[in-house]
Amino acid sequence: MSRFRIDLSNVRVEQDKLNQTISTFTNMQQQVSSMEYRVEGAVRARRNVGSRLNRSSQQLRELDRMVRELNQFMVNTVGRYEQAEARLVRNASEMNNGQYIFALTKYAGGSPGGVSNGGNSKEQIKAKSVNEVTTSAYKADTGVGETKKKVQIPPPPEKYTNNQKVQYYLSKMGFNIGTVDGKMGVKSSSALIIFQYSQGLSITGKADAATLKLLQKLAEEGLTYDSIMKSDVLKNWKPEQPGIEPRKDNKGNGKLDVSKLARVPATKDRDAYLQNEAAVAWALMVNEASKDKTIDINRFKASGTSEGYRTLEVQKEYFKKYGEDSKRAATPGTSNHGWGLAIDLDLNDPQKGKAQTNELKWLEANAEKFGFNPYLDKEKPKFKDGSNNYYETWHWNYKPKKN
């Protein structure tokens, strides 16, 4: 027999302790697994919250942009109505046949272009006829100068495209659009944008349905280029701040909605785009420059489809191509082209140095009045005669002074 005796009761006790330890360890493993699952769920939830926050932030930025556009539209509209009211009173003071009626200047108490049934003494005006009052109210609506009696304008040929129809009616008004060929070049495009701006239409730079309809109507009613240019809307025009101002963090640069920009002409009958305010300034600048017979006004078109507004992807391609010369191509996401606030004109002038062509000399003397500034070589002083020293002669930024 062995000298050692095994106490089975002690073995069972130790075995029970071991089983309890194993059970406790198993429970702990389950708890750890449960905690890991909850942690993973929390991480996923945090990621989802972050994603929703990013989307909300983008939506807030878009909403902020829309509010600023709406505010600018309201400011412009109120300005036009105030100018129209002043015109109405001024016109009324010249009418002296003694017949009194009431007219609406801001659509208060009646329908647009109509005549109210009553009002206070400030609303009483002299008029030769009801037609003259409704004409004045109509001018308050359109923001343009005198509208003459209806004129007979033969309809354009049925085969005309919308572009040709726009050119046809603009030419009947007295705009110099060149040839009615359907090609919306510098003259046609600038005339169209000026018309859209003067009538409070959306600045598209295109022959859209709303523009064509109003253009035909007003041309037949005798509206002229001279009356448009003499209207308070254009006489009092100053370069306006862009609807989408560049952000310091450059978010959104090169990612604008092209459908909300205005078309301007580019070389080879192509399209380029600018922010609306820049497009209006460009059109009025072209209109003024066209009076100088020593320059080729067609040089004021963009030199390519991406030489107005430029997407972030295209800017990356430019930067890759001209990367060694940082002044030639801005870092992607920082270019004024990405905000639709720069245009590279087809000036055919040497790239650097002093202005050589009449077109560039005209811009040097006049562009700032329209909110456009040149790209100068800041490392070199101006020439002795005071003329600029250009780094890129063709590049012009729209950056009007703030009032």
C-alpha positions in Angstrom: 0.0 0.0 0.0 1.1 3.6 -0.7 2.3 5.6 2.2 0.2 8.6 0.9 -3.6 8.7 1.3 -5.6 10.9 -1.1 -8.4 12.9 0.5 -11.1 12.8 -2.2 -13.2 15.4 -0.4 -10.4 17.9 -0.7 -10.1 17.1 -4.4 -13.7 17.7 -5.0 -13.5 21.1 -3.1 -10.6 22.1 -5.3 -12.4 21.0 -8.4 -15.4 23.0 -7.5 -13.2 26.1 -7.0 -11.7 25.5 -10.4 -15.1 25.2 -12.0 -16.2 28.5 -10.3 -13.1 30.2 -11.6 -13.8 28.9 -15.1 -17.4 30.1 -14.9 -16.3 33.5 -13.6 -13.8 33.8 -16.5 -16.4 32.8 -19.0 -18.8 35.4 -17.7 -16.1 38.0 -17.9 -15.3 37.1 -21.5 -19.0 37.5 -22.3 -19.1 40.9 -20.6 -15.9 42.0 -22.5 -17.5 40.8 -25.8 -20.7 42.8 -24.9 -18.7 45.9 -24.1 -16.7 45.6 -27.3 -20.0 45.3 -29.2 -21.3 48.4 -27.5 -18.1 50.3 -28.1 -18.3 49.4 -31.8 -21.9 50.6 -31.9 -20.9 53.8 -30.2 -18.1 54.3 -32.7 -20.5 53.7 -35.6 -23.0 56.1 -34.1 -20.4 58.8 -33.7 -19.4 58.3 -37.3 -23.0 58.7 -38.4 -23.4 61.8 -36.2 -20.2 63.2 -37.8 -21.5 62.5 -41.3 -24.9 64.1 -40.5 -23.1 67.1 -39.0 -21.0 67.5 -42.2 -24.2 67.3 -44.3 -25.9 69.8 -42.0 -22.9 72.1 -42.2 -23.0 71.9 -46.0 -26.8 72.6 -46.0 -26.3 75.6 -43.7 -23.6 77.0 -46.0 -25.9 76.6 -49.0 -28.7 78.2 -47.0 -26.5 81.1 -46.0 -25.5 81.6 -49.7 -29.2 81.6 -50.7 -30.1 84.1 -48.0 -27.3 86.5 -49.2 -28.5 86.2 -52.8 -32.0 86.9 -51.7 -30.9 89.9 -49.7 -29.0 91.3 -52.6 -32.0 90.7 -54.9 -34.2 92.6 -52.4 -31.7 95.5 -52.2 -31.6 95.7 -56.0 -35.4 95.5 -56.2 -36.1 98.1 -53.6 -33.6 100.4 -55.3 -35.3 100.0 -58.6 -38.7 100.7 -57.1 -37.5 103.8 -55.3 -35.9 105.1 -58.5 -39.2 104.3 -60.4 -41.2 106.2 -57.8 -39.0 109.2 -58.2 -39.4 109.0 -62.0 -43.2 108.7 -61.6 -43.4 111.9 -59.4 -41.1 113.7 -61.8 -43.1 112.7 -64.9 -46.3 113.6 -63.1 -45.1 117.1 -62.3 -44.7 117.8 -66.0 -48.4 116.9 -66.8 -50.5 119.9 -66.4 -54.0 119.4 -68.0 -55.7 119.3 -64.5 -57.1 115.8 -64.6 -56.4 113.9 -61.3 -56.3 110.2 -60.8 -54.5 107.8 -58.6 -51.5 105.6 -59.6 -49.7 102.8 -58.0 -45.9 103.3 -57.7 -45.2 100.2 -55.6 -48.2 98.0 -56.2 -49.8 99.1 -52.9 -53.5 98.8 -52.9 -53.9 97.4 -56.4 -52.5 95.2 -59.1 -49.2 95.8 -61.0 -49.6 98.5 -63.6 -53.1 99.3 -62.5 -54.9 102.3 -61.0 -56.2 102.4 -57.5 -59.6 103.6 -56.4 -58.4 106.1 -53.8 -55.5 107.2 -51.7 -54.0 110.1 -49.8 -52.7 113.4 -51.2 -49.3 112.0 -51.8 -50.7 109.5 -54.2 -52.6 112.1 -56.3 -50.8 113.0 -59.4 -51.6 114.9 -62.6 -51.9 112.9 -65.8 -53.0 113.4 -69.3 -54.8 110.1 -69.4 -55.2 106.8 -67.7 -52.8 105.3 -70.3 -50.0 107.6 -69.2 -50.4 106.6 -65.6 -50.4 102.9 -66.4 -47.4 103.5 -68.6 -45.6 105.2 -65.6 -46.6 102.3 -63.4 -45.3 99.9 -66.1 -42.0 101.8 -66.0 -41.8 101.4 -62.3 -42.1 97.7 -62.9 -39.5 97.5 -65.6 -37.1 100.1 -64.2 -36.4 101.5 -67.7 -36.8 104.9 -69.3 -39.5 106.1 -71.6 -41.6 103.6 -73.4 -42.9 104.9 -76.7 -46.0 104.0 -78.6 -46.3 100.5 -80.0 -44.3 100.0 -83.2 -44.7 97.6 -86.0 -41.9 95.1 -86.0 -42.1 92.3 -88.6 -41.8 88.9 -86.9 -38.5 87.2 -87.3 -38.3 84.3 -89.8 -39.7 81.1 -88.4 -36.4 79.3 -89.1 -34.6 81.6 -86.6 -33.2 79.9 -83.5 -33.8 81.5 -80.1 -30.3 83.1 -80.3 -31.2 84.7 -83.6 -34.6 85.9 -82.3 -32.8 87.6 -79.3 -30.3 89.2 -81.7 -33.1 90.3 -84.0 -35.1 92.1 -81.3 -32.1 93.6 -79.6 -31.0 95.0 -83.0 -34.5 96.5 -83.4 -34.1 98.2 -80.1 -30.9 99.8 -81.3 -28.2 97.5 -79.7 -25.2 96.9 -81.9 -25.1 93.1 -81.9 -23.3 92.7 -85.2 -24.8 90.0 -87.5 -28.0 88.1 -86.7 -26.2 84.8 -87.1 -27.1 83.0 -83.9 -23.6 83.2 -82.6 -23.7 84.9 -79.2 -20.4 86.7 -79.4 -19.1 89.7 -77.4 -21.6 92.3 -78.8 -24.7 90.1 -78.6 -23.9 88.6 -75.2 -23.2 92.0 -73.6 -26.4 93.5 -75.1 -28.4 90.5 -73.8 -26.9 90.8 -70.3 -27.6 94.5 -70.1 -31.2 93.9 -71.2 -31.7 91.2 -68.5 -30.2 93.4 -65.8 -32.2 96.5 -66.8 -35.5 94.5 -66.6 -34.7 92.7 -63.3 -34.5 89.3 -65.1 -32.3 86.5 -64.0 -28.8 87.2 -65.4 -28.2 84.0 -67.5 -26.5 85.5 -70.5 -28.7 83.0 -72.5 -31.7 83.3 -74.8 -34.0 81.7 -72.2 -37.8 81.7 -72.6 -38.5 84.5 -70.1 -36.0 86.8 -71.7 -37.2 86.2 -75.2 -40.8 86.8 -74.3 -40.2 90.1 -72.5 -37.7 91.2 -75.2 -40.3 90.7 -77.9 -43.0 92.5 -75.9 -40.9 95.5 -75.1 -39.4 95.8 -78.6 -42.9 96.0 -80.0 -43.8 98.6 -77.4 -41.0 100.8 -78.6 -38.4 100.3 -75.9 -35.0 101.4 -77.2 -31.3 101.0 -76.4 -31.1 104.7 -75.6 -33.9 104.7 -73.1 -32.5 101.6 -71.4 -29.0 103.2 -71.0 -30.6 106.5 -69.8 -32.7 104.7 -67.1 -31.8 105.3 -63.5 -31.1 101.6 -63.1 -28.1 101.9 -65.4 -27.2 105.5 -64.8 -26.8 104.8 -61.1 -25.1 101.4 -61.6 -22.0 100.7 -59.6 -20.0 97.5 -59.4 -21.8 95.2 -57.0 -20.3 92.8 -54.5 -20.5 89.2 -55.7 -23.4 87.1 -54.5 -21.0 84.3 -53.5 -18.1 86.0 -51.8 -14.8 84.1 -51.5 -14.4 82.3 -48.2 -11.2 82.6 -46.2 -11.1 78.8 -45.8 -11.7 78.5 -49.6 -14.4 75.9 -49.1 -16.6 75.7 -52.2 -13.9 77.1 -54.5 -14.3 75.4 -57.9 -17.5 73.7 -56.8 -20.1 76.3 -57.8 -23.4 75.4 -59.5 -22.8 76.5 -63.1 -26.6 76.7 -63.7 -26.7 79.8 -61.4 -23.8 81.5 -63.2 -24.1 83.8 -66.2 -22.7 82.8 -69.6 -20.2 85.0 -71.3 -18.6 84.3 -74.8 -15.4 82.4 -75.2 -13.2 81.8 -78.3 -14.4 79.5 -81.1 -18.1 80.2 -80.3 -17.8 78.5 -76.9 -19.2 79.3 -73.5 -17.5 80.6 -70.3 -19.2 81.6 -67.1 -19.0 84.3 -64.4 -20.9 85.2 -61.3 -23.9 87.4 -62.2 -22.5 90.6 -60.8 -19.2 90.1 -62.7 -21.1 89.3 -65.9 -23.1 92.5 -65.7 -19.9 94.5 -65.0 -18.2 92.8 -68.0 -21.2 93.6 -70.3 -21.3 97.3 -69.3 -17.5 97.4 -69.7 -17.8 96.0 -73.2 -20.6 98.4 -74.0 -18.4 101.3 -73.0 -15.3 100.0 -74.7 -17.1 99.5 -78.0 -17.4 103.3 -78.4 -13.6 103.3 -78.9 -13.2 102.5 -82.6 -9.4 101.9 -82.2 -9.9 98.6 -80.4 -11.2 95.2 -81.5 -14.1 94.6 -79.1 -14.1 90.8 -79.9 -10.8 90.6 -77.9 -12.9 91.0 -74.8 -14.2 87.4 -74.9 -12.8 84.7 -72.6 -9.8 82.8 -74.1 -11.4 79.4 -73.4 -14.2 77.6 -71.7 -12.4 77.5 -68.3 -11.0 81.0 -68.5 -14.0 82.4 -66.5 -15.3 80.1 -63.9 -13.0 77.1 -63.4 -13.8 73.8 -61.6 -11.5 72.4 -59.0 -10.6 69.5 -61.2 -9.5 71.8 -64.1 -7.5 73.9 -61.7 -5.7 70.8 -60.5 -4.8 70.1 -64.1 -3.5 73.6 -64.6 -1.5 73.5 -61.4 0.1 70.2 -62.5 1.0 71.7 -65.9 2.4 75.0 -64.5 3.3 73.7 -61.1 6.9 75.1 -61.2 5.5 78.6 -61.7 3.1 79.2 -58.8 2.2 82.6 -60.1 1.0 81.1 -63.4 -1.4 78.7 -61.8 -2.8 79.1 -58.3 -2.9 76.3 -55.8 -6.1 74.3 -56.4 -8.9 75.7 -54.3 -7.5 79.2 -54.0 -8.0 80.6 -57.5 -10.4 83.5 -58.2 -11.5 81.5 -61.2 -12.9 79.0 -58.8 -15.3 81.7 -57.5 -16.3 82.8 -61.0 -14.6 86.2 -60.3 -11.8 86.2 -62.8 -11.7 86.2 -66.6 -8.7 85.6 -68.9 -9.4 87.8 -72.0 -8.3 86.9 -75.5 -6.2 90.1 -75.8 -3.3 88.8 -77.9 -0.9 90.9 -75.9 2.5 89.8 -74.7 2.2 87.9 -71.4 4.3 90.1 -69.2 5.6 93.7 -69.0 4.0 96.8 -70.5 0.7 97.0 -72.3 1.2 96.8 -76.1 -2.2 96.6 -77.6 -5.0 99.2 -77.7 -7.3 96.8 -75.9 -5.0 96.4 -72.9 -4.3 100.1 -72.8 -8.1 100.8 -72.7 -8.5 98.3 -69.9 -5.6 99.8 -68.0 -7.3 103.2 -68.1 -10.9 102.1 -67.6 -11.4 98.5 -66.2 -11.3 99.6 -62.5 -14.5 101.7 -63.0 -16.2 98.4 -63.7 -14.7 96.5 -60.7 -12.0 94.7 -62.7 -8.3 94.7 -61.5 -5.2 93.5 -63.4 -2.7 90.8 -62.4 0.4 92.9 -61.9 4.0 91.9 -61.2 4.3 93.1 -57.6 8.0 92.4 -57.6 8.6 95.0 -60.2 7.6 98.7 -60.1 5.5 100.6 -62.6 7.1 102.0 -65.7 8.4 105.6 -65.7 5.3 106.8 -67.6 3.1 105.3 -64.8 1.9 102.4 -66.8 1.5 99.0 -65.2 4.0 96.2 -65.2 1.9 93.1 -65.8 2.6 89.5 -64.8 -0.3 88.2 -66.8 -1.8 90.8 -69.2 -4.9 88.7 -69.9 -6.0 87.9 -66.4 -8.5 90.3 -64.8 -10.1 89.8 -61.3 -13.5 91.1 -60.5 -13.0 92.7 -57.1 -15.0 95.9 -56.7 -14.4 98.3 -53.9 -16.7 98.0 -50.9 -18.7 101.0 -50.1 
